[in-house]
Amino acid sequence: SDLEDLHLYATPREQRFRRFASLEFEGQLYMTPHDFIQAVTSDEPKRTKKWRSLSKQELNQILMETPPVWKGSSKLFRNLNEKGVISYTEYLFLLCILTKPHAGFRIAFNMFDTDGNEMVDKKEFLVLQEIFRKKNEKRERKGDEEKRALLRLQLYGYHTPTNSVLKTEGEDLVPRSYWDTLRRSTSQALFSDLAERADDIASSLSDTTLLVHFFGKKGKAELNFEDFYRFMDNLQTEVLEIEFLSYSNGMNTISEEDFAHILLRYTNVENTSSYLENMRCRIPEEKGITFEEFRSFFQFLNNLEDFAIAMQMYNFASRSIDEFKRAVYVATGVKLSPHLVNTVFKIFDVDRDDQLSYKEFIGIMKDRLNRGFRGYKPIQRYTTFKSCVRKELYSR
């Protein structure tokens, strides 16, 4: 019961990690690769499960079966399934990856490469542990110090000191996102004792699947940009494939209505039925959305900040279909198919004026990028008669 009480002291991300994590080793909680996939594609864990304690022998066996980074693929997490351990800070890092454009991969790599030798070693990567810990420390709720210390032990694997490692000059300077935290804090690593702390962290923490995958079983390997880029691209593709396949039922396309469900799934839209009904009326002929179209749209969403800035700079309060398509390409370099753009318009143009406004689209999509951390509201799935017929024909 004391462990359950810790939930009250946890932030939303910490709560979600604790809810989906299924393993425990020496007091620290871990996700399996399967747990992580569930956490970013499902509302709740598929089954209620207690944290299973791993023995040292079981952990070593899991790590022995971890493939090296050059054997990575867009099925890595699915292939590992329950045979892997992911720490809380690695969970935050993976969440950052899912919402970053490909152009941001180089920035991420350079943030870890603190000595500028075009390679990232294990010590440099472990700086991540301290950076995220310091950010969370600022968000901790006031209360029982003993319980907060126990919560930190669950999430980070060691009792943290109370003195700050990174200097801050006021709450207003604290970055709002974990990506911003990485970007700002790693630049300070060379000018503080943060990097030196990585040695202490490495000696006090157990290896994880990600550390072995990146740096080998002995921790001596180094990660180059090509392997780092491939890992990030594969992870984005894998999560999108899982979401797509959960609706396609083995077919090469998903319906436009299913696409709308996926887009609206993690948003704060109050009346989702109006969006769905609007789309049904305006797209009477179901053509379907391919995976390539689906993936290109989410690559565009990962560039949403650049697109939003372009919209504001040029005062694009409302845009037609052709103007929207051109603005997407100019701002992000992503080409969206005419059918995909038309579908997006039909979903979000609720007032049916054939114009897509900033309010109707960008605000909603920013919620979608957060994947459940800004007031997730489940959407009831409706299946049209045509979708039923389509799936019935396929099953035969």
C-alpha positions as CSV (number, residue, x, y, z in Angstrom):
1,S,0.0,0.0,0.0
2,D,2.9,2.3,0.7
3,L,4.2,1.8,-2.9
4,E,0.7,2.6,-4.3
5,D,0.7,5.8,-2.2
6,L,3.7,7.0,-4.2
7,H,1.4,7.5,-7.2
8,L,0.1,10.6,-5.5
9,Y,3.5,12.2,-5.5
10,A,4.3,11.3,-9.2
11,T,4.0,13.6,-12.2
12,P,1.7,12.5,-15.1
13,R,4.6,11.0,-17.0
14,E,5.9,9.2,-13.9
15,Q,2.4,7.9,-13.3
16,R,2.1,6.5,-16.8
17,F,5.5,4.9,-16.6
18,R,4.6,3.2,-13.3
19,R,1.3,2.1,-14.7
20,F,2.8,0.4,-17.7
21,A,6.1,-0.9,-16.2
22,S,6.1,-4.6,-15.4
23,L,9.6,-5.3,-14.1
24,E,11.5,-4.5,-10.9
25,F,15.2,-5.0,-10.2
26,E,16.8,-4.0,-6.9
27,G,14.0,-1.5,-6.2
28,Q,14.0,0.2,-9.7
29,L,11.1,-0.2,-12.1
30,Y,11.6,-1.0,-15.8
31,M,9.4,-1.3,-18.9
32,T,9.8,-4.1,-21.3
33,P,9.9,-3.1,-25.0
34,H,6.3,-4.5,-25.2
35,D,5.3,-2.2,-22.2
36,F,6.8,0.8,-24.0
37,I,4.8,0.1,-27.2
38,Q,1.6,-0.3,-25.2
39,A,2.3,3.0,-23.3
40,V,2.5,5.0,-26.6
41,T,-0.3,3.2,-28.5
42,S,-2.9,2.2,-25.9
43,D,-5.1,4.0,-23.3
44,E,-4.3,1.5,-20.5
45,P,-2.2,-1.6,-20.1
46,K,-3.9,-4.6,-21.7
47,R,-3.8,-6.5,-18.4
48,T,-3.4,-5.6,-14.8
49,K,-0.1,-7.0,-13.6
50,K,2.2,-6.6,-10.6
51,W,5.8,-5.7,-11.1
52,R,7.8,-8.9,-11.5
53,S,11.1,-9.0,-9.7
54,L,14.0,-9.9,-11.8
55,S,17.0,-11.8,-10.5
56,K,20.5,-10.8,-11.5
57,Q,20.7,-14.0,-13.6
58,E,17.5,-13.2,-15.4
59,L,18.6,-9.7,-16.1
60,N,22.0,-10.9,-17.5
61,Q,20.2,-13.4,-19.7
62,I,18.0,-10.6,-21.2
63,L,20.9,-8.4,-21.9
64,M,22.9,-11.3,-23.4
65,E,20.2,-11.7,-26.0
66,T,20.1,-7.9,-26.9
67,P,21.2,-7.4,-30.5
68,P,23.9,-4.8,-31.4
69,V,22.9,-1.5,-32.9
70,W,23.9,-2.6,-36.5
71,K,21.2,-5.3,-36.3
72,G,18.5,-2.8,-35.5
73,S,15.2,-2.7,-37.5
74,S,11.7,-1.3,-37.5
75,K,10.6,-4.4,-35.7
76,L,13.2,-4.2,-32.9
77,F,10.8,-3.6,-30.0
78,R,8.3,-6.2,-31.4
79,N,11.0,-8.8,-31.7
80,L,12.4,-8.2,-28.2
81,N,8.8,-8.1,-26.8
82,E,9.2,-9.0,-23.1
83,K,12.9,-9.6,-23.4
84,G,14.3,-6.2,-22.5
85,V,14.5,-3.6,-19.8
86,I,13.9,0.2,-20.3
87,S,14.5,2.7,-17.5
88,Y,12.4,5.7,-16.8
89,T,14.9,8.2,-18.2
90,E,15.2,6.1,-21.4
91,Y,11.4,6.1,-21.6
92,L,11.5,9.9,-21.6
93,F,14.3,9.9,-24.2
94,L,12.2,7.5,-26.5
95,L,9.2,9.8,-26.1
96,C,11.3,12.7,-27.3
97,I,12.4,10.7,-30.4
98,L,8.8,10.0,-31.4
99,T,7.9,13.7,-31.9
100,K,11.1,14.9,-33.6
101,P,11.6,15.6,-37.3
102,H,14.4,13.9,-39.1
103,A,16.3,17.2,-39.2
104,G,16.3,17.1,-35.4
105,F,18.1,13.8,-35.3
106,R,21.5,15.5,-35.9
107,I,20.7,18.0,-33.2
108,A,20.0,15.2,-30.8
109,F,23.2,13.4,-31.6
110,N,25.3,16.6,-31.2
111,M,23.7,17.2,-27.8
112,F,25.1,13.9,-26.6
113,D,28.4,14.3,-28.4
114,T,29.7,16.7,-25.8
115,D,33.4,16.3,-26.7
116,G,32.7,16.8,-30.5
117,N,34.4,13.7,-31.8
118,E,31.4,12.6,-33.9
119,M,30.9,9.6,-31.6
120,V,28.7,9.1,-28.5
121,D,30.1,6.9,-25.8
122,K,28.3,5.4,-22.8
123,K,29.4,8.0,-20.4
124,E,28.1,10.8,-22.6
125,F,24.8,9.1,-23.0
126,L,24.4,8.6,-19.2
127,V,24.4,12.4,-18.8
128,L,20.8,11.9,-19.9
129,Q,20.1,10.3,-16.5
130,E,21.2,13.4,-14.5
131,I,19.5,15.9,-16.8
132,F,16.1,14.3,-16.7
133,R,16.4,13.7,-12.9
134,K,17.1,17.4,-12.3
135,K,14.1,18.4,-14.4
136,N,11.8,16.1,-12.5
137,E,13.2,17.3,-9.2
138,K,11.8,20.7,-9.9
139,R,8.4,19.3,-10.5
140,E,8.1,17.1,-7.4
141,R,5.2,17.7,-5.2
142,K,5.8,18.8,-1.7
143,G,5.0,16.3,1.0
144,D,6.5,13.3,2.7
145,E,10.3,13.4,2.0
146,E,10.6,9.7,2.7
147,K,8.0,8.8,0.1
148,R,9.5,11.1,-2.5
149,A,12.9,9.6,-1.9
150,L,11.4,6.1,-2.4
151,L,9.7,7.3,-5.7
152,R,13.1,8.6,-6.9
153,L,14.6,5.2,-6.1
154,Q,11.9,3.5,-8.1
155,L,12.5,5.7,-11.1
156,Y,16.2,6.3,-11.1
157,G,17.7,3.4,-9.2
158,Y,19.6,5.3,-6.5
159,H,19.0,7.9,-3.8
160,T,19.6,11.3,-5.3
161,P,21.5,14.1,-3.5
162,T,19.6,17.2,-2.5
163,N,22.2,19.6,-3.9
164,S,21.7,20.7,-7.5
165,V,24.2,19.7,-10.2
166,L,23.0,22.2,-12.8
167,K,22.6,25.8,-11.8
168,T,19.3,27.6,-12.5
169,E,18.4,31.2,-12.0
170,G,14.7,31.0,-11.5
171,E,11.7,28.9,-12.3
172,D,10.9,31.0,-15.4
173,L,14.1,29.7,-17.1
174,V,13.2,26.0,-16.7
175,P,12.4,24.6,-20.2
176,R,8.9,23.3,-20.7
177,S,9.7,20.1,-22.6
178,Y,12.2,17.3,-22.1
179,W,13.6,18.0,-25.6
180,D,14.3,21.6,-24.5
181,T,15.8,20.3,-21.3
182,L,18.2,18.1,-23.2
183,R,19.1,20.9,-25.6
184,R,19.9,23.4,-22.9
185,S,21.4,21.1,-20.3
186,T,23.9,19.1,-22.4
187,S,25.5,22.4,-23.5
188,Q,26.4,22.9,-19.8
189,A,27.9,19.5,-19.4
190,L,31.4,20.5,-20.3
191,F,31.3,23.4,-17.8
192,S,30.0,21.6,-14.8
193,D,30.6,18.4,-12.8
194,L,27.7,16.8,-14.7
195,A,29.9,14.7,-16.9
196,E,32.0,13.6,-14.0
197,R,28.8,12.5,-12.2
198,A,28.2,10.0,-15.1
199,D,31.0,7.8,-13.7
200,D,29.2,7.6,-10.4
201,I,25.9,6.9,-12.1
202,A,27.4,4.2,-14.3
203,S,28.8,2.4,-11.3
204,S,25.5,2.5,-9.4
205,L,23.1,1.6,-12.2
206,S,22.5,-1.7,-13.9
207,D,22.8,-2.0,-17.7
208,T,19.7,-1.8,-19.8
209,T,18.7,-3.1,-23.2
210,L,19.3,0.4,-24.7
211,L,22.7,0.7,-23.2
212,V,23.8,-2.8,-24.5
213,H,22.1,-2.1,-27.9
214,F,24.1,1.1,-28.3
215,F,27.4,0.4,-26.6
216,G,27.8,-3.3,-26.5
217,K,27.8,-5.9,-23.7
218,K,31.0,-4.4,-22.2
219,G,30.0,-0.8,-22.7
220,K,33.1,0.0,-24.7
221,A,31.5,0.5,-28.1
222,E,30.7,4.0,-29.5
223,L,27.7,5.2,-31.4
224,N,28.1,7.0,-34.7
225,F,25.5,9.3,-36.2
226,E,24.4,6.8,-38.9
227,D,23.5,4.2,-36.4
228,F,21.8,6.8,-34.1
229,Y,19.8,8.1,-37.0
230,R,18.7,4.6,-38.1
231,F,17.6,3.8,-34.6
232,M,15.4,6.9,-34.3
233,D,13.9,6.5,-37.7
234,N,13.2,2.8,-37.0
235,L,11.5,3.6,-33.8
236,Q,9.2,6.2,-35.3
237,T,8.4,3.8,-38.2
238,E,7.7,0.9,-35.8
239,V,5.2,2.8,-33.6
240,L,3.4,4.1,-36.7
241,E,3.2,0.6,-38.2
242,I,1.7,-0.7,-35.0
243,E,-0.9,2.0,-35.0
244,F,-1.7,1.5,-38.7
245,L,-1.9,-2.3,-38.4
246,S,-4.2,-2.1,-35.4
247,Y,-6.8,-0.5,-37.8
248,S,-6.0,-2.1,-41.2
249,N,-6.9,-5.7,-40.3
250,G,-4.2,-7.0,-42.6
251,M,-5.2,-4.8,-45.5
252,N,-2.9,-2.3,-47.3
253,T,-5.1,0.7,-46.4
254,I,-7.1,2.1,-43.5
255,S,-10.4,3.9,-44.0
256,E,-10.6,7.6,-43.9
257,E,-12.7,7.3,-40.8
258,D,-10.1,5.2,-39.0
259,F,-7.5,7.8,-39.9
260,A,-9.7,10.5,-38.3
261,H,-10.0,8.3,-35.2
262,I,-6.2,8.1,-34.9
263,L,-5.8,11.8,-35.4
264,L,-8.4,12.8,-32.8
265,R,-7.4,10.1,-30.3
266,Y,-5.1,12.1,-28.0
267,T,-6.7,15.5,-28.3
268,N,-8.9,17.7,-26.1
269,V,-11.6,18.0,-28.8
270,E,-14.9,18.0,-26.9
271,N,-17.3,17.1,-29.7
272,T,-15.4,14.5,-31.8
273,S,-18.6,13.2,-33.3
274,S,-19.1,16.4,-35.3
275,Y,-15.7,15.9,-36.9
276,L,-16.4,12.3,-37.7
277,E,-19.9,13.0,-39.0
278,N,-18.6,15.9,-41.1
279,M,-16.0,13.6,-42.7
280,R,-18.6,10.8,-43.4
281,C,-20.8,13.2,-45.3
282,R,-18.1,14.9,-47.3
283,I,-16.2,11.7,-48.2
284,P,-19.0,9.3,-49.3
285,E,-16.6,7.2,-51.4
286,E,-14.1,5.4,-49.3
287,K,-10.7,5.3,-51.0
288,G,-8.5,4.5,-48.1
289,I,-5.2,5.8,-46.7
290,T,-2.0,3.9,-47.4
291,F,0.8,3.4,-44.9
292,E,3.1,5.7,-46.9
293,E,0.4,8.5,-46.8
294,F,-0.1,7.8,-43.1
295,R,3.6,7.9,-42.4
296,S,4.2,11.1,-44.4
297,F,1.4,12.9,-42.4
298,F,3.0,12.0,-39.1
299,Q,6.4,13.1,-40.4
300,F,4.7,16.4,-41.2
301,L,3.3,16.6,-37.7
302,N,6.8,16.2,-36.2
303,N,7.6,19.4,-38.2
304,L,4.5,21.1,-36.8
305,E,6.4,23.8,-35.0
306,D,8.1,25.0,-38.2
307,F,4.8,24.9,-40.1
308,A,3.0,26.9,-37.3
309,I,5.7,29.6,-37.5
310,A,5.4,29.8,-41.2
311,M,1.6,30.1,-40.9
312,Q,2.0,33.0,-38.4
313,M,4.8,34.8,-40.4
314,Y,2.7,34.9,-43.5
315,N,-0.5,35.5,-41.7
316,F,-2.1,32.4,-43.0
317,A,-5.3,32.6,-41.0
318,S,-7.2,30.3,-43.4
319,R,-5.8,28.4,-46.4
320,S,-7.3,26.5,-49.3
321,I,-6.3,22.9,-50.1
322,D,-3.7,23.9,-52.6
323,E,-2.3,26.6,-50.4
324,F,-2.1,24.3,-47.5
325,K,-0.3,21.6,-49.4
326,R,2.2,24.1,-50.7
327,A,2.8,25.6,-47.3
328,V,3.4,22.1,-45.8
329,Y,6.1,21.4,-48.4
330,V,7.8,24.8,-48.2
331,A,7.9,24.8,-44.3
332,T,8.7,21.1,-43.7
333,G,9.9,19.6,-47.0
334,V,7.2,16.9,-46.7
335,K,5.0,16.1,-49.7
336,L,1.5,15.0,-48.9
337,S,-0.7,13.3,-51.4
338,P,-3.8,15.2,-52.8
339,H,-6.1,12.5,-51.3
340,L,-4.5,12.8,-47.9
341,V,-4.7,16.6,-47.8
342,N,-8.3,16.5,-49.0
343,T,-9.1,14.0,-46.2
344,V,-7.5,16.2,-43.6
345,F,-9.5,19.2,-44.8
346,K,-12.8,17.2,-44.7
347,I,-12.0,16.2,-41.1
348,F,-11.1,19.6,-39.7
349,D,-13.2,22.0,-41.9
350,V,-16.2,21.7,-39.6
351,D,-17.8,24.9,-40.8
352,R,-17.5,23.6,-44.4
353,D,-16.1,26.8,-45.9
354,D,-13.3,24.9,-47.7
355,Q,-10.7,26.8,-45.7
356,L,-8.5,25.3,-42.9
357,S,-7.9,27.7,-40.1
358,Y,-5.1,27.8,-37.6
359,K,-7.6,27.2,-34.7
360,E,-9.2,24.2,-36.5
361,F,-6.0,22.4,-37.1
362,I,-2.7,23.3,-35.5
363,G,-4.1,23.6,-32.0
364,I,-5.7,20.2,-32.2
365,M,-2.6,18.6,-33.7
366,K,-0.3,19.9,-31.0
367,D,-2.4,17.9,-28.5
368,R,-2.0,14.8,-30.7
369,L,1.7,15.1,-30.6
370,N,1.7,14.8,-26.8
371,R,0.2,11.3,-27.0
372,G,-2.0,11.3,-23.9
373,F,-0.2,13.7,-21.6
374,R,-2.6,16.6,-22.0
375,G,-5.9,15.3,-20.8
376,Y,-6.5,12.2,-23.0
377,K,-10.1,11.6,-23.7
378,P,-11.0,8.2,-25.4
379,I,-13.0,8.3,-28.6
380,Q,-15.7,5.8,-29.3
381,R,-15.1,4.0,-32.5
382,Y,-17.9,4.0,-35.0
383,T,-17.8,1.6,-38.0
384,T,-19.6,2.6,-41.1
385,F,-21.6,0.1,-43.1
386,K,-19.1,0.3,-45.9
387,S,-16.2,-0.5,-43.5
388,C,-18.1,-3.5,-42.3
389,V,-18.7,-4.8,-45.8
390,R,-15.1,-4.0,-46.7
391,K,-13.7,-6.0,-43.8
392,E,-16.2,-8.8,-44.3
393,L,-15.2,-9.2,-47.9
394,Y,-11.5,-9.3,-47.0
395,S,-12.1,-12.0,-44.3
396,R,-13.6,-14.3,-47.0
